[in-house]
Amino acid sequence: MGTGRRMLGGVLAAAALPWRPARAQGVPLSVIAFQGASNWPMWAGLRHGHFRDEGLDVTLAITPNSVELARGLHEGRHQVALTAVDNVVAYAEGQGEARLPGPADFFAFMGIDDGVLTLMAEPGIGSVAEMRGRGPFAVDALTTGYAFALREMIRRAGVPDAEAPFERVGGHALRLAALRERRTRATLLTTPLDLMAAADGFRPLAGVADSLGAYAGVTGNARREWATANRDTLVRFVRAWRRSVDWIVAPDNRAAAVALFRERLGGELPPAVTDGATAVLLDPRRGIRRDLSIDPAGMETVLRLRSEQAEPRRALRDPSRYLDLSYLDAASRG
């Protein structure tokens, strides 16, 4: 078994079980997310009691794909979802991949990152243009997540849609597995899975930020009905998340924060991967959003791509339909 396969096995194993701190007490709150580095503040909050200190009993569940995440949030099995804000827009507009039994009143209440994603391809491919007619590209879902960002990247490289087929595979770890097993020839991967792929010889073709400019990525999301009825709980969650981010970025905590990062992603990551991933995430300009804001320019890009590509077609111009930052404002005052 190769190094990359062992690392991926460690990532999947670490993701398999919900994580609950010992002897946690307080208001139960279930969070669902994709496995990945954007969960770093969650891991820190659980390890160091930031959620517990806010009177919350938080658990983290890992989703295999955006469909399961949307269903879990809508059904109330999870109260908070950490996922691309594009998913929130998709379900709010009735364009989501999953069939839900009623309207999706999803909204984003804080920003986590700005889409730290890289298009990775099999060895021998040196540019996006060289992927012409050499698909498929693996995506989480065909109409949500980062599929539209990937489609825009491919179009800008001059590759027509008909020569760049997409295939629904699932979350980042599943797409990395598909890439390694040659079931796909290229896919967008988040950090550090992109670096794991590079360590195995796969080629980085382009980053989302480099290709598209500002792009709003992972956000904290909930149902409006639940949030209205549990406003104080959500404010306390945001406040704990901010404390966790502050702990991660504090220079004195660097060694401990990196050790936690390695542990939660399987413990077998080589230093080159760990160092590369943490350097990206700790970059004040393109890493974890330290003030938890959602970039307005990044939201404009998300809405523009969805307006151009989603069905049924709608002109989406009002980001306030999908955001409510009053919880973040309240947490900041606290």
ABEGO torsion letter per residue (X at the ends): XBAAAAAAAAAAAAAABBBBBBGBBEBBBBBBBBBEAAAAAAAAAAAAGAAAAAGBBBBBBBBABAAAAAAAAAAGABABBBBBAAAAAAAAAGABABBBABBBABBBABBABAGBBBBBBBBGBABAAAABGAOBBBBABAABEAAAAAAAAAAAAGBBAAABBBBBAEBAAAAAAAAAAGABABBBBBOAAAAAAAAAGBBBABBAAAAAEBBBBBBBBBBAAAAAAAAAAAAAAAAAAAAAAAAAABAAAAAAAAAAAAAAAGGABBAAAAAAAAAAAABAAABBBAAGBBBAAAAAAAAAAAAAABOBBBBBABAAAABBAAAAAAAAAX
